[in-house]
């Protein structure tokens, strides 16, 4: 792949056009999108895209190696930002190609571990594409290797808490409201072995080892984070990580998995659940923020409560 700006621009423009053809819109009906997916698969347009993703994308790990405070964990920078941005266009295309399309999912599934190797590179969202490769596909979900599940746990312990790295487990654990016990049993062990590192039950960063003191969110409670609009952030949100933590535990305990339910109840008692539901809209002095308070988004409170209920 020619390492020239013009080549990157041309490839990126083409990928964005193809992604547009696969994105439902008022001028691009679902039926048309489905036909476009089949046409692109028949012509093998995914193959050169995969070839691009097989190119080297080196990481700058110097920041990770120099860390003295684990609270400063963050994703690695890409040494070649232009290639990283092109990779993102590739992943955006593959995500739309796989959306509700079992044939595309089957073609991409053997490459899922290769794609996962790009997790942890800053400004590169691979996880949403991996999720689309297996979403609502019981045959593929049943084949997800434990090594892939471990990979996302390791990503959090290495690069820090990112909500999307917890949310990926949702597609592995549930299909159409039905629990997938095989994966529940695999994931519960990984979670319990790393519970303190992974699970955020309180979203209280007043004295947290997971944020550096220089972070503007350090020192804030859950309610203060909601007040600051943290739950509206798409990538760095601590409130969504808290929600995803609670939701992950709920999915692991769902269905008739009594063993998992027992393990989770040892960590999260009924009293804890009730306290968390009650305390979401309470300030530090225990007073409730009234509905309609100017500048306060009560949707953030409802969002968090939904996880606990």
Secondary structure, DSSP 8 states (H G I E B T S, - for coil): ----HHHHHHHHHHHHHHHHHTS-BTTB-HHHHHHHHHHHHHTTHHHHHHHHHTS---EE-HHHHH-S-GGG---BEES-HHHHHHHHHHHHHHHHHHTT-HHHHHHHHTTHHHHHTTTTBTT---HHHHHHHHTT-HHHHTT--HHHHHHHHHHHHHH---HHHHHHHHHHHEETTEE-HHHHHHHHHHHHHTHHHH--SS---TT-TTS-TTSTTTT--HHHHHHTTGGG-SSS-HHHHHHHHHHHHHHHH-TT-HHHHHHHHHHS-HHHHHHHHHHTTB-TTS-B--TT-TT--HHHHHHHHHHH-
